[in-house]
Amino acid sequence: MALPVDNFNSIQEKSPIGYFYQTPAETINVLSGFFRVGFDNKQKIICQLPHAQQQKTIPMALLPQTWSDRISLDGQLEFISPPFHWDQSDRFIPEKLTDWIVNQRSAAITQGFHSVRIWLDFTWALKDINRSEIVADWLIDLAKLHLADTLVCCSYDQSEIEAEKILRLLPAHASLYSNQKVVANPVYQIPLRSNGDRPIDLLTRFNTYLRNQSVEIPSIRSDFNYLSTLFSNLPYGMVTTDQDGLIRTVNPKALYHLGYAQSEDLISISLADLISPGDRAQVVHDLFEETVPGKSERRIECNLLTRDGFAIPVEMRSEWMEFPEPYGTQLICYFNDITHHFEIEQALRNSEQRYRFLVEYQGEGVVMINSSAKVDYINAAGSTLLGGTPESIVGLPITTFIPDNQLDDFRQQSNMRRKGVSSSYELTIQSLDNIQRDVLVTATPRYSPEGKYNGTVAIFRDISERKQLEEKLRYQSTHDTMTRLFNRAFFDQAVENYNPAESPIASIIVIDVDGLKVVNDSEGHKAGDKLLQKVASILKESFRTNDSIARIGGDEFAILLQETDEIQLNQAIIRLRHNLEQANDRLPEVEQISFSIGGATTAPTRGLNQALMLADMRMYHQKRRKKASHGSQLLE
């Protein structure tokens, strides 16, 4: 059965509520209602289970399945086990438990709950008579804290506590849960005395008294002038009706909202006539479906008709109450004109729709990631880039779309968000259909209204084509398009960037193709280009991948060999000549390839630029010898 304490502003008058039970089934029923009210009001629920024997009778399986699902999703219900407020000497520490309750209240609000309700079972703790005195004093002090958004309910197993202890505990509770309702405790802060009777007899009489109490009923005070003044000056409109829906009373604020001059204009007409036609059927059903006094308050937003026929939006609250005769059962409705709020909400709704349209239909991806790195929201453009739909992507870890070689960079950027830093950076993502794209990400941290970091909002766009173009331009700026080797600009930069500290010794080979001009003149430039490509192929086959091979002129090539001494240089030249011979073995005589080679190595007194000049001189020296020996540039 639900605890009828839903108005957070009045909880301070009800707390701490005491509950005494005798059977496990009774405990389960009351806890179920305690949980349901908490879920309905978006409250954090903390439950200290009863003692070990009773714990076995309240398993999670007894909760309705819909509640279990909600518990697993949002952590709204938390079970804790005693002891957590006793010291090593098994002494009760009131201050420790009070601080704990205050901390739980703050934590629940920070987590986004409206309030917190706490169920504490003290049966296990009441082992001696002295401890019940300490617990009772602590309960009285707790009630003085006025924690308006905190409900504390203390339970005790009557079957395991002596009657004398229960009598000592009863005065500590301002209100008690009895006969499926919360009632005022008539002995609050008044110690009970047995007066010769056995404690169990006194307790039985007190329990009978509680069970005979009716639900809290407003009393009709004798001071009618006081009530009339209070009713007339209520800051909200109020009307009452009988069970047939006919209006019995109207206060001045209601007349003002509805445009009437005197209450007689509304008395005995149907409340349904004041409700706009579009809302009438549903509102009448909600208000008059049940006419049982004591049911929970209903909250409705609808439109009421003024005397001039205009519809005004109102927030209406209603509750059936039982009054002494001749008043009987009446529906109490009180309402506020929310036209201004409605206009603000409509403006906000329109603004939200505009921004949502801009976000949903812009060409760039927009994604919101929570503090657990899971996707909370993604627009259509973003989901397309990730190879899915918004529905299929929301809830997935964002790392699903980050390749392994990008994870370190992404985590570094995520840490910057947690420190409150926004940034733009490039990232490679992998879609659900295994397509990799380069994207430009602009990421900004998100915060809760309390200033707590709760994730990232990021805008990202596909820059794959731009990256490909940049890569193409970068390649063209450093490579010879015909031979696909490095060009003169790259080679000159490599020579300039040479650092003897990193590579104390290096070598350079310079090559000049023999007879290129003759081939160009006799067979055309296409044949000359083909000759240069064959030379490039032989060079790539002859040197290491970390050697820089470049075409530095029309028929000249150069190779920079890092960490290569003179012996290794000679071995490289021998390998090059061997590969040249093998290539010529596969070519007809008229297509034979010949080139002149010169090489040099750096030394303590010879820098890389001097080695380059020396290699160039040796290459031309060999070229002149070939001319003198054969008289032809095509022969070696």
C-alpha positions as CSV (number, residue, x, y, z in Angstrom):
1,M,0.0,0.0,0.0
2,A,1.4,3.4,-1.0
3,L,2.4,5.9,1.6
4,P,0.1,8.9,1.0
5,V,3.0,11.5,1.5
6,D,3.5,13.1,-1.9
7,N,3.8,16.7,-1.0
8,F,7.5,17.3,-0.4
9,N,6.9,20.5,1.4
10,S,5.0,18.7,4.2
11,I,7.3,15.8,4.6
12,Q,9.2,17.6,7.3
13,E,6.0,17.3,9.4
14,K,5.7,13.6,8.8
15,S,9.3,12.6,9.3
16,P,10.5,10.2,10.6
17,I,7.5,8.0,10.0
18,G,7.4,4.8,12.2
19,Y,6.1,1.5,11.0
20,F,5.7,-1.6,13.1
21,Y,5.1,-5.0,11.4
22,Q,4.6,-8.5,12.5
23,T,4.7,-10.6,9.3
24,P,7.0,-10.7,6.2
25,A,4.0,-10.3,3.9
26,E,3.0,-7.1,5.6
27,T,6.5,-5.7,5.2
28,I,6.5,-6.6,1.5
29,N,3.2,-4.9,0.9
30,V,4.3,-1.7,2.6
31,L,7.7,-1.6,0.9
32,S,6.1,-2.1,-2.5
33,G,4.0,1.0,-1.9
34,F,7.0,2.8,-0.6
35,F,8.9,2.0,-3.8
36,R,6.0,2.9,-6.1
37,V,5.5,6.3,-4.7
38,G,9.2,6.9,-5.1
39,F,9.2,5.9,-8.7
40,D,6.2,8.0,-9.5
41,N,7.8,11.1,-8.0
42,K,11.3,10.5,-9.4
43,Q,12.8,10.1,-6.0
44,K,16.0,8.2,-5.1
45,I,15.0,5.2,-2.9
46,I,17.5,3.8,-0.4
47,C,16.3,0.8,1.6
48,Q,18.1,-0.8,4.5
49,L,16.7,-4.3,4.5
50,P,15.3,-5.9,7.7
51,H,17.5,-8.2,9.7
52,A,19.1,-11.3,8.2
53,Q,16.1,-13.6,8.8
54,Q,13.7,-11.1,7.1
55,Q,16.0,-10.4,4.2
56,K,15.2,-13.8,2.8
57,T,11.5,-12.9,2.5
58,I,12.0,-9.7,0.4
59,P,14.0,-10.7,-2.7
60,M,14.1,-8.5,-5.8
61,A,12.0,-11.2,-7.5
62,L,8.9,-10.1,-5.5
63,L,9.0,-6.7,-7.1
64,P,6.9,-6.2,-10.2
65,Q,8.9,-6.8,-13.4
66,T,8.3,-3.2,-14.6
67,W,10.0,-1.9,-11.5
68,S,12.9,-4.3,-11.8
69,D,13.5,-3.1,-15.3
70,R,13.5,0.5,-14.1
71,I,15.8,-0.3,-11.2
72,S,18.4,-1.9,-13.5
73,L,18.3,1.0,-16.0
74,D,18.6,4.1,-13.9
75,G,19.7,2.9,-10.4
76,Q,16.8,4.6,-8.7
77,L,16.5,1.9,-6.0
78,E,19.5,1.1,-3.8
79,F,19.7,-1.6,-1.1
80,I,22.1,-1.3,1.8
81,S,22.9,-3.6,4.6
82,P,23.6,-2.8,8.3
83,P,25.6,-2.0,10.2
84,F,26.9,1.3,8.8
85,H,26.4,3.7,11.7
86,W,27.9,1.7,14.6
87,D,31.5,1.9,15.8
88,Q,33.8,-0.9,16.5
89,S,32.5,-1.2,20.1
90,D,29.0,-1.7,18.7
91,R,27.9,1.7,19.9
92,F,25.3,3.7,18.0
93,I,26.7,7.0,16.6
94,P,23.7,9.3,15.9
95,E,25.9,12.0,14.3
96,K,27.3,9.6,11.8
97,L,23.8,8.4,10.7
98,T,22.5,12.0,10.5
99,D,25.5,13.0,8.3
100,W,24.9,10.0,6.1
101,I,21.2,10.9,5.6
102,V,22.2,14.5,4.7
103,N,24.8,13.3,2.3
104,Q,22.4,10.9,0.6
105,R,20.0,13.8,0.2
106,S,22.6,16.0,-1.5
107,A,23.8,13.1,-3.7
108,A,20.3,12.3,-4.9
109,I,19.6,15.9,-5.9
110,T,23.0,16.0,-7.7
111,Q,22.1,12.8,-9.6
112,G,18.9,14.5,-10.9
113,F,16.3,13.0,-8.6
114,H,13.6,15.3,-7.1
115,S,14.3,14.1,-3.6
116,V,15.2,11.0,-1.6
117,R,13.2,8.5,0.5
118,I,15.0,6.3,3.0
119,W,13.7,3.1,4.7
120,L,15.7,2.1,7.8
121,D,14.9,-1.1,9.7
122,F,16.1,-0.9,13.3
123,T,14.9,-4.3,14.5
124,W,18.4,-5.8,14.4
125,A,19.9,-2.9,16.3
126,L,17.6,-2.9,19.4
127,K,19.5,-5.5,21.5
128,D,19.2,-3.8,24.8
129,I,17.0,-1.3,26.5
130,N,19.6,1.5,26.5
131,R,20.0,1.4,22.8
132,S,16.2,2.1,22.2
133,E,16.6,5.3,24.3
134,I,19.5,6.5,22.1
135,V,17.6,5.6,18.9
136,A,14.5,7.4,20.2
137,D,16.4,10.6,21.0
138,W,18.1,10.5,17.6
139,L,14.7,10.3,15.8
140,I,13.4,13.4,17.7
141,D,16.6,15.3,16.7
142,L,16.2,14.1,13.1
143,A,12.7,15.5,12.9
144,K,14.0,18.9,13.9
145,L,16.3,19.1,10.8
146,H,13.3,19.9,8.5
147,L,14.7,18.1,5.5
148,A,11.8,19.1,3.3
149,D,12.7,16.8,0.4
150,T,13.7,13.8,2.4
151,L,11.4,11.1,3.7
152,V,12.8,8.8,6.4
153,C,10.7,5.8,7.4
154,C,11.8,3.6,10.3
155,S,10.5,0.1,10.7
156,Y,10.5,-2.4,13.6
157,D,9.5,-6.0,13.9
158,Q,7.0,-6.2,16.8
159,S,7.5,-9.9,17.1
160,E,11.1,-9.5,18.0
161,I,11.1,-6.3,20.2
162,E,9.8,-6.3,23.8
163,A,6.7,-4.2,24.3
164,E,8.7,-1.9,26.7
165,K,11.1,-0.9,24.0
166,I,8.2,-0.2,21.5
167,L,6.6,2.0,24.1
168,R,9.8,4.0,24.4
169,L,10.1,4.3,20.6
170,L,6.6,5.4,19.9
171,P,6.9,9.0,21.2
172,A,9.8,9.6,18.9
173,H,7.6,9.5,15.7
174,A,5.6,12.6,14.7
175,S,3.4,10.3,12.5
176,L,2.9,6.6,12.1
177,Y,2.0,4.3,9.3
178,S,-1.0,2.3,10.5
179,N,-3.9,0.5,8.8
180,Q,-2.6,1.5,5.3
181,K,-2.4,5.2,6.0
182,V,-0.3,7.8,7.7
183,V,-1.8,9.2,10.8
184,A,-0.7,11.7,13.4
185,N,0.9,10.1,16.5
186,P,-1.2,11.2,19.6
187,V,1.7,10.4,22.0
188,Y,4.4,12.2,20.0
189,Q,7.0,13.4,22.5
190,I,4.8,12.2,25.4
191,P,6.4,9.2,27.2
192,L,4.0,6.3,27.7
193,R,3.6,4.9,31.2
194,S,2.2,1.5,32.0
195,N,0.6,2.7,35.2
196,G,0.6,-0.8,36.6
197,D,-0.6,-2.4,33.3
198,R,1.5,-4.8,31.5
199,P,3.4,-3.0,28.6
200,I,1.9,-5.5,26.1
201,D,-1.6,-4.6,27.2
202,L,-1.0,-0.9,26.8
203,L,0.6,-1.4,23.4
204,T,-2.5,-3.5,22.3
205,R,-4.8,-0.7,23.3
206,F,-2.7,1.9,21.5
207,N,-2.6,-0.2,18.4
208,T,-6.4,-0.6,18.4
209,Y,-6.7,3.2,18.7
210,L,-4.4,3.7,15.7
211,R,-6.3,1.2,13.6
212,N,-9.6,2.9,14.3
213,Q,-8.3,6.4,13.2
214,S,-9.8,7.7,9.9
215,V,-7.8,9.3,7.1
216,E,-6.7,12.8,8.0
217,I,-9.9,14.9,7.7
218,P,-9.9,18.7,7.7
219,S,-11.8,19.8,10.8
220,I,-14.6,22.5,10.6
221,R,-13.4,25.1,13.0
222,S,-15.8,27.2,15.0
223,D,-14.0,30.3,14.0
224,F,-15.9,30.7,10.7
225,N,-14.7,34.3,10.1
226,Y,-11.1,33.0,10.1
227,L,-11.9,30.3,7.6
228,S,-13.9,32.6,5.4
229,T,-11.0,35.1,5.3
230,L,-8.5,32.4,4.5
231,F,-10.7,30.9,1.7
232,S,-11.3,34.4,0.2
233,N,-7.6,35.3,0.1
234,L,-6.2,32.1,-1.4
235,P,-3.7,33.0,-4.1
236,Y,-5.3,30.4,-6.5
237,G,-8.7,29.7,-7.9
238,M,-10.7,27.1,-5.9
239,V,-14.1,25.4,-6.5
240,T,-15.8,22.5,-4.8
241,T,-18.4,20.2,-6.3
242,D,-20.7,17.4,-5.1
243,Q,-20.5,13.9,-6.4
244,D,-22.7,14.8,-9.3
245,G,-20.2,17.5,-10.4
246,L,-22.4,20.5,-9.5
247,I,-20.5,23.4,-8.1
248,R,-21.0,24.1,-4.4
249,T,-18.5,26.9,-3.6
250,V,-16.3,29.3,-5.5
251,N,-13.6,31.6,-4.1
252,P,-12.9,35.1,-5.4
253,K,-9.7,34.1,-7.3
254,A,-11.7,31.6,-9.3
255,L,-14.3,34.2,-10.1
256,Y,-11.5,36.6,-11.3
257,H,-9.9,34.0,-13.5
258,L,-13.2,33.0,-15.1
259,G,-14.6,36.6,-15.5
260,Y,-17.6,36.3,-13.1
261,A,-18.7,39.0,-10.7
262,Q,-20.3,36.8,-8.0
263,S,-20.3,33.2,-6.9
264,E,-24.1,32.9,-7.3
265,D,-23.4,32.9,-11.1
266,L,-21.6,29.6,-10.8
267,I,-23.3,27.8,-7.9
268,S,-25.2,24.7,-8.9
269,I,-24.0,24.6,-12.5
270,S,-21.9,21.7,-13.7
271,L,-18.1,21.9,-13.5
272,A,-18.1,20.2,-16.9
273,D,-19.6,23.4,-18.5
274,L,-16.5,25.3,-17.5
275,I,-14.1,23.0,-19.3
276,S,-13.4,23.6,-23.0
277,P,-15.1,21.1,-25.3
278,G,-11.7,19.7,-26.5
279,D,-10.7,18.8,-23.0
280,R,-14.1,18.1,-21.4
281,A,-14.5,14.3,-21.9
282,Q,-11.0,13.4,-20.7
283,V,-11.0,15.8,-17.7
284,V,-14.5,14.7,-16.5
285,H,-13.3,11.1,-16.7
286,D,-10.2,11.8,-14.7
287,L,-12.0,13.8,-12.1
288,F,-15.0,11.6,-11.6
289,E,-13.7,8.2,-12.4
290,E,-13.3,7.5,-8.7
291,T,-15.0,9.5,-5.9
292,V,-13.3,7.8,-3.0
293,P,-11.9,10.2,-0.4
294,G,-8.2,9.9,0.5
295,K,-7.1,8.9,-3.0
296,S,-3.9,10.7,-4.2
297,E,-4.2,14.1,-5.6
298,R,-4.7,14.5,-9.4
299,R,-2.8,17.0,-11.5
300,I,-4.3,18.1,-14.8
301,E,-3.5,20.7,-17.4
302,C,-6.6,21.8,-19.4
303,N,-8.5,24.9,-20.7
304,L,-11.3,26.5,-18.8
305,L,-13.9,28.7,-20.4
306,T,-14.4,32.3,-19.2
307,R,-17.7,34.0,-19.0
308,D,-16.9,35.6,-22.4
309,G,-16.2,32.2,-24.0
310,F,-12.4,32.5,-24.1
311,A,-10.3,29.5,-23.2
312,I,-7.5,30.0,-20.6
313,P,-4.9,27.3,-19.9
314,V,-4.8,26.2,-16.2
315,E,-3.0,23.8,-14.1
316,M,-5.6,22.1,-11.9
317,R,-5.2,19.9,-8.8
318,S,-8.0,18.0,-7.4
319,E,-8.8,15.6,-4.5
320,W,-12.0,14.0,-3.1
321,M,-12.5,14.7,0.6
322,E,-15.1,13.6,3.2
323,F,-16.6,16.4,5.2
324,P,-19.1,16.2,8.2
325,E,-22.8,16.4,7.4
326,P,-24.4,18.2,5.7
327,Y,-21.4,18.7,3.4
328,G,-20.6,15.0,2.6
329,T,-18.1,13.9,0.0
330,Q,-16.9,16.8,-2.2
331,L,-14.3,17.3,-5.0
332,I,-11.8,20.1,-4.2
333,C,-10.3,21.7,-7.3
334,Y,-7.8,24.5,-7.2
335,F,-6.1,26.0,-10.2
336,N,-3.8,28.6,-11.5
337,D,-3.9,30.5,-14.8
338,I,-0.8,29.4,-16.7
339,T,-1.4,31.6,-19.8
340,H,1.9,33.3,-19.3
341,H,3.7,30.0,-18.6
342,F,2.0,28.5,-21.6
343,E,3.1,31.4,-23.8
344,I,6.7,31.0,-22.6
345,E,6.6,27.2,-23.1
346,Q,5.2,27.7,-26.6
347,A,8.0,30.2,-27.4
348,L,10.5,27.7,-26.0
349,R,8.9,24.9,-28.0
350,N,9.1,26.9,-31.2
351,S,12.7,27.9,-30.4
352,E,13.5,24.2,-29.7
353,Q,11.9,23.2,-33.0
354,R,13.9,25.7,-34.9
355,Y,17.2,24.6,-33.3
356,R,16.2,21.0,-33.7
357,F,15.5,21.6,-37.4
358,L,18.9,23.3,-37.8
359,V,20.7,20.4,-36.0
360,E,18.8,17.6,-37.6
361,Y,19.0,18.8,-41.2
362,Q,22.4,20.5,-41.4
363,G,25.0,18.8,-43.5
364,E,27.5,18.2,-40.7
365,G,27.2,15.4,-38.1
366,V,26.2,16.4,-34.5
367,V,26.6,13.9,-31.7
368,M,26.1,14.1,-27.9
369,I,28.2,11.7,-25.8
370,N,27.6,11.2,-22.1
371,S,30.2,10.9,-19.4
372,S,30.3,7.1,-19.9
373,A,31.4,7.7,-23.6
374,K,28.1,6.4,-24.9
375,V,26.0,8.2,-27.6
376,D,23.0,10.0,-26.2
377,Y,22.0,11.7,-29.5
378,I,23.1,11.9,-33.1
379,N,21.5,13.7,-36.1
380,A,20.8,12.2,-39.5
381,A,24.0,13.5,-41.1
382,G,26.1,12.0,-38.3
383,S,24.4,8.6,-38.4
384,T,24.9,8.4,-42.2
385,L,28.7,9.0,-41.7
386,L,28.7,6.3,-39.1
387,G,26.9,3.8,-41.4
388,G,23.6,3.5,-39.5
389,T,20.5,5.3,-38.3
390,P,20.1,7.4,-35.2
391,E,18.1,4.6,-33.5
392,S,20.8,2.0,-34.2
393,I,23.6,4.2,-32.9
394,V,22.2,5.9,-29.8
395,G,23.3,3.9,-26.7
396,L,26.5,2.5,-28.4
397,P,29.9,3.3,-27.0
398,I,31.5,6.0,-29.2
399,T,34.7,3.8,-29.3
400,T,32.7,1.5,-31.5
401,F,33.6,3.9,-34.3
402,I,37.2,4.6,-33.4
403,P,39.9,2.3,-35.0
404,D,42.5,0.9,-32.6
405,N,45.3,3.1,-33.9
406,Q,43.2,6.2,-33.1
407,L,42.1,5.3,-29.6
408,D,45.0,6.9,-27.8
409,D,44.4,10.2,-29.6
410,F,40.7,10.0,-28.9
411,R,41.2,9.3,-25.2
412,Q,43.6,12.2,-24.9
413,Q,41.0,14.5,-26.5
414,S,38.3,13.1,-24.1
415,N,40.5,14.0,-21.1
416,M,40.6,17.5,-22.4
417,R,36.8,17.7,-22.3
418,R,36.8,16.5,-18.7
419,K,39.1,19.4,-17.9
420,G,36.7,21.8,-19.6
421,V,38.8,22.4,-22.7
422,S,37.2,22.7,-26.2
423,S,39.2,21.8,-29.3
424,S,39.2,21.0,-33.0
425,Y,41.1,18.0,-34.2
426,E,41.3,15.5,-37.1
427,L,40.3,11.9,-36.5
428,T,39.8,8.7,-38.5
429,I,36.4,7.0,-37.9
430,Q,35.2,3.6,-39.0
431,S,31.5,3.1,-39.8
432,L,29.4,0.1,-39.1
433,D,29.9,-1.0,-42.7
434,N,33.7,-0.9,-42.1
435,I,34.4,2.2,-44.2
436,Q,37.1,4.5,-42.8
437,R,36.7,8.3,-43.2
438,D,38.8,11.2,-42.1
439,V,36.7,13.8,-40.1
440,L,37.3,17.2,-38.6
441,V,35.9,17.2,-35.1
442,T,35.0,20.3,-33.0
443,A,34.2,19.2,-29.5
444,T,32.9,21.1,-26.5
445,P,32.3,19.8,-22.9
446,R,28.7,19.5,-21.5
447,Y,27.7,20.4,-18.0
448,S,24.6,19.7,-15.8
449,P,22.7,22.7,-14.3
450,E,24.8,22.1,-11.1
451,G,28.0,22.5,-13.1
452,K,29.0,18.8,-13.2
453,Y,30.6,17.5,-16.3
454,N,28.2,15.1,-18.1
455,G,29.7,14.5,-21.5
456,T,30.6,16.1,-24.9
457,V,28.8,17.7,-27.8
458,A,30.7,17.4,-31.0
459,I,30.3,18.5,-34.6
460,F,32.1,16.5,-37.2
461,R,32.3,16.6,-41.0
462,D,33.9,14.3,-43.6
463,I,37.2,15.7,-44.9
464,S,38.3,12.5,-46.7
465,E,38.4,14.2,-50.1
466,R,40.3,17.1,-48.7
467,K,42.8,14.8,-47.1
468,Q,43.2,12.9,-50.3
469,L,43.8,16.1,-52.2
470,E,46.3,17.3,-49.6
471,E,48.1,14.0,-49.8
472,K,48.1,14.2,-53.6
473,L,49.5,17.8,-53.5
474,R,52.0,16.7,-50.8
475,Y,53.1,13.8,-53.0
476,Q,53.4,16.0,-56.1
477,S,55.5,18.5,-54.2
478,T,58.1,15.9,-53.3
479,H,58.0,13.4,-56.2
480,D,58.8,13.2,-59.8
481,T,55.6,12.4,-61.6
482,M,57.2,10.3,-64.4
483,T,59.5,8.0,-62.3
484,R,57.6,8.2,-59.0
485,L,60.9,8.9,-57.3
486,F,61.6,11.8,-55.0
487,N,62.3,15.1,-56.9
488,R,65.2,17.6,-56.6
489,A,63.4,19.8,-54.0
490,F,62.9,16.8,-51.7
491,F,66.6,15.7,-52.1
492,D,68.0,19.2,-51.5
493,Q,65.8,19.4,-48.3
494,A,67.1,16.0,-47.2
495,V,70.7,17.1,-47.7
496,E,70.0,20.3,-45.8
497,N,68.3,18.5,-42.9
498,Y,71.1,16.0,-42.5
499,N,72.1,15.8,-38.9
500,P,75.5,14.3,-38.1
501,A,74.5,13.8,-34.5
502,E,71.7,11.4,-35.6
503,S,73.7,9.7,-38.4
504,P,77.4,10.3,-38.0
505,I,78.3,8.8,-41.4
506,A,76.3,8.9,-44.6
507,S,77.0,8.3,-48.3
508,I,75.7,9.7,-51.6
509,I,75.5,8.1,-55.1
510,V,75.1,10.2,-58.2
511,I,74.0,8.6,-61.5
512,D,73.8,10.0,-65.0
513,V,72.0,8.1,-67.7
514,D,74.2,7.6,-70.8
515,G,72.8,8.4,-74.2
516,L,69.4,9.9,-73.1
517,K,69.7,12.8,-75.6
518,V,70.5,10.4,-78.5
519,V,67.4,8.4,-77.6
520,N,65.2,11.5,-77.4
521,D,66.5,12.8,-80.7
522,S,66.3,9.5,-82.6
523,E,63.3,7.8,-81.1
524,G,61.3,10.6,-79.5
525,H,60.7,11.7,-75.9
526,K,58.3,8.8,-75.1
527,A,61.2,6.4,-75.7
528,G,63.4,8.6,-73.5
529,D,60.8,8.6,-70.8
530,K,60.5,4.9,-71.0
531,L,64.3,4.6,-70.6
532,L,64.2,6.8,-67.4
533,Q,61.4,4.7,-65.9
534,K,63.5,1.5,-66.5
535,V,66.4,3.2,-64.7
536,A,64.1,4.2,-61.8
537,S,62.9,0.6,-61.5
538,I,66.5,-0.7,-61.3
539,L,67.3,1.9,-58.6
540,K,64.3,1.0,-56.5
541,E,65.3,-2.6,-56.7
542,S,68.9,-1.9,-55.7
543,F,68.5,0.3,-52.5
544,R,66.8,0.0,-49.1
545,T,63.4,1.5,-48.4
546,N,64.9,4.1,-46.0
547,D,67.3,5.3,-48.7
548,S,66.2,8.5,-50.4
549,I,66.2,7.9,-54.2
550,A,65.6,11.1,-56.3
551,R,65.6,12.3,-59.9
552,I,67.5,15.6,-59.6
553,G,67.8,16.5,-63.3
554,G,66.7,15.5,-66.8
555,D,69.0,12.4,-66.8
556,E,70.5,12.6,-63.3
557,F,69.6,10.6,-60.2
558,A,71.0,10.8,-56.6
559,I,70.6,8.5,-53.7
560,L,71.2,9.5,-50.0
561,L,72.2,6.5,-47.9
562,Q,71.9,7.2,-44.1
563,E,74.4,5.4,-41.8
564,T,76.4,4.0,-44.7
565,D,80.2,3.9,-44.6
566,E,82.6,3.6,-47.5
567,I,82.7,-0.2,-47.5
568,Q,78.8,-0.4,-47.5
569,L,78.8,2.3,-50.3
570,N,81.0,0.1,-52.5
571,Q,78.8,-2.9,-51.8
572,A,75.7,-0.8,-52.8
573,I,77.4,0.2,-56.1
574,I,78.3,-3.4,-56.9
575,R,74.7,-4.4,-56.2
576,L,73.5,-1.6,-58.5
577,R,75.8,-2.7,-61.3
578,H,74.7,-6.3,-60.9
579,N,71.0,-5.4,-61.1
580,L,71.8,-3.3,-64.3
581,E,73.5,-6.3,-65.9
582,Q,70.5,-8.5,-65.1
583,A,68.1,-5.9,-66.5
584,N,70.1,-5.7,-69.8
585,D,70.1,-9.5,-70.1
586,R,66.4,-9.3,-70.5
587,L,66.5,-6.4,-73.1
588,P,67.3,-6.5,-76.8
589,E,70.6,-4.9,-77.7
590,V,69.0,-1.7,-79.1
591,E,67.3,-1.1,-75.7
592,Q,70.4,-1.7,-73.5
593,I,70.7,0.7,-70.5
594,S,73.9,2.4,-69.5
595,F,74.6,5.0,-66.8
596,S,77.6,6.4,-65.1
597,I,78.0,6.2,-61.3
598,G,79.9,8.2,-58.7
599,G,79.8,7.9,-55.0
600,A,81.3,9.4,-51.9
601,T,81.1,9.2,-48.1
602,T,81.1,11.8,-45.4
603,A,84.2,12.1,-43.2
604,P,85.3,14.2,-40.2
605,T,86.6,16.8,-42.6
606,R,84.0,16.2,-45.3
607,G,80.4,17.3,-44.9
608,L,77.4,15.9,-46.8
609,N,77.4,18.8,-49.4
610,Q,81.2,18.1,-50.0
611,A,80.4,14.4,-50.4
612,L,77.7,15.3,-53.0
613,M,80.2,17.4,-55.0
614,L,82.8,14.6,-54.8
615,A,80.3,12.0,-56.0
616,D,79.3,14.2,-58.8
617,M,82.9,14.7,-59.9
618,R,83.5,10.9,-59.8
619,M,80.4,10.3,-61.9
620,Y,81.6,12.7,-64.6
621,H,85.1,11.2,-64.4
622,Q,83.6,7.8,-65.2
623,K,81.5,9.3,-68.0
624,R,84.5,10.9,-69.7
625,R,86.4,7.5,-69.5
626,K,83.5,5.8,-71.3
627,K,83.6,8.4,-74.1
628,A,87.3,8.0,-74.5
629,S,87.1,4.2,-74.6
630,H,84.0,3.7,-76.7
631,G,83.2,7.0,-78.3
632,S,79.5,6.5,-77.5
633,Q,77.3,7.5,-74.7
634,L,75.2,4.4,-75.2
635,L,78.0,2.0,-74.3
636,E,79.6,1.3,-70.9
